[in-house]
Amino acid sequence: MAKRWGWLVAGLLPLVALAATPAQEKAFVDAYKQAYESKDAKGLHALLYTKGADPQALEFYKMMTTDGMGGKLGSIALEPLSADDKSKAMAAMPGPGGKSFRLTLAPVKKLVIKRTTKDASGSSSSTSQVFVAEADGKLVIPVPGPAK
């Protein structure tokens, strides 16, 4: 299922400017980092914007946010969207079962998370990103819903 939704995480981005303050951005990043490193699934899930979300997409996003939970993050930051990101934001994308999906809110930034894992077998690193939007005066991770 993760492969089916990966396109959505990577392909849908916003066309509007972020109005959040630097303090709000820092609070969002800090909340994500603290919940992730302390294995607080409820804290991570509280950052999801679920209004209008597709149930399958919501389950995928819950799984995605808790993947590797408890590990140490190498870096985590909110970054601006590229022009290419913005151009892809308007397109509805096909999802499971032939349905079309869009994010329920237009993202305004992306949260870029870098992890490095070391064990007896060696080390590995990964980078993931998730889109961030603003709703009701706070930053959230919008979950896709049916395209209208």
N, C-alpha and C positions, 0 to 999 in steps of 0.2 A: 504494500500500500504506500510506503514511503516514496517509491519512485513515481507513483501516480501523482502525488501532491508536490513533489520537488519542483516541478516546472512552475507551480503557482508561487511558491516561496521565492523563487529566483526571478520570476517574470513580471510580477505586477508591482508597479511603483507609482508614486504620486505625482500630481501636477500642481500642488499648492505649497505655499511656504509655511514653515513651522513657526508658530507664534509662541511656543513655550519659551520660558526664560532659561538662562543657563543653570539656574538653581533647580528648576524642574527637570531639566535634562540630567543633571548630576544625580538628583534624587531617584530618577527612573533607573539609571545605570547602576547606582548603588543598591537599589532594591533587588534588581535582577541578580547582581553578583552575590549579594548576601544570601538570597533564597537558594541560588544554585549551589553555592559552596557549603551551605548548611543542610542540604538535602530537603528543603522545604517546598514540596510539590504544590501545596496550597498557595504559597506565596508566589510561585511562578505562574500558576494558573490564574491568580488574581490579576495578573498583568495582561491577560487576554481580553479582547473586546469580542464578546460572543453574541451580541444582538444581531439577529438575522443570519447567523452562521449555519452552515450545513453541518449536520451531526457527524458525518464522516470526516469532514475537514477539522472539526473541533477535536475529535479523538486524535487525529494526526498531529495537530498543533500541541495538544497536551503531551503526547509522546515525544515530539520534537523538543519541547522546552525542557523536559526532564532527562533527555538522553545524556548520559555521562554525569548526571547530577552528583554532587559531592566532590568532584574533582577540582583541582586548582585551575583557575582561568589564567592564561598567559596575559591576555589583554582583552578589554571590552570597551567599546566606544560607540557613540552615536556619530554617524557620518552623513554628509550630505549626499543626495542622489545625483547621479550623473545625468547628462542630457539623454543618453541612451536609455537609462532607467525610466526617465520621464516619458519618453516616446512609447515605451511598451505598456505604460500604465493603463491606457484606455482599452486595450484589447481584452475581450473575454477569452478565457482559455478553456479548452476541453478538459473535463475531469472524468472520474470513474463513471461508467454507465452511459457515456456519451453526453452527459450534462455539461453545460457551460457555467463557469464560475468567475466571480470577481471578488476582490476584497471588499468587505462591507464598509470600510472607510478608506479614503485615499491616504496612503502613507505619505509622510513628510520627511522622513529620514530612514536610515537603516542602522540596526544594531549589529555591529560586526564583532564576533566573538572568536578569539584565537585560543586554542588549547594545545598543550604539549603534554604527552603522557610518556612516562618512563617506567619500564619494568625489566625483569630479568631477560626478556627477549630483545630489548633495545628501546628505542624511543620513536614516537610518532607525533606528528602535529597535524592539526586540522583547523580550518577556518569555516565558520558558518555565519550566515546573516539572516536576519529576520526584519521585516519592515515594521516601522513604528508610525502610528498616527496619533492624532489628538482628538479626544472626546471628552466632553464635559469638563474642560479645563485641565485634563491630565493626559499624560502620554500612555498609550496602550499598544498592544500588538493585535492588529485586526485579523480576524479569522474569516476566510472566504465564505461566501454564501452564493446562492443561485444568481446567475446573471439575468438581468431583466431585459 
